[in-house]
Amino acid sequence: MASIFTKILAGEIPGHFVWKDEFCFCIMTIQPIRAGHVLVIPNEEVNHWDDVKPAVAAHLMQVAQLVTKGIKAVIPCKRVGVTVIGLEVPHTHIHLIPIDSMADLDFKFARAMPADELTATAASIRKVLVSQGNLAADL
């Protein structure tokens, strides 16, 4: 059975895309810990992050770095935290979370965000990324 992320990538379920290329895609999570919380997801469904092909894993981190620059340009924060947990969905994904303290990484703060806010934030991040020459964000 396809994961929710595979269904989003296939257009079966709506998603708020920030990035899409031949190896991965990035979307706003619908239950962010904080505004600007983005997921970096390989196109191929792989349950455990340590089973992701090394070249794809490296690509995911490169994209995470680029998207982080977009997040920091749009969301006021001291840093963007990075975490891979994998308990919520059996499809590897990297969380990029704007933070000001370690406490900001606590998933107990995750809350549903209105779709219009997710759409607006995704558009703002994409605009920054495109202005930096990242065509994979020009969706």
Secondary structure, DSSP 8 states (H G I E B T S, - for coil): ---HHHHHHTTSS---EEEE-SSEEEEE-SS-SSTT-EEEEESS--SSGGGS-HHHHHHHHHHHHHHHHHHHHHS--SEEEEE---SSSSS--EEEEEESSGGGG-GGG-----HHHHHHHHHHHHHHHHHTT-GGG--
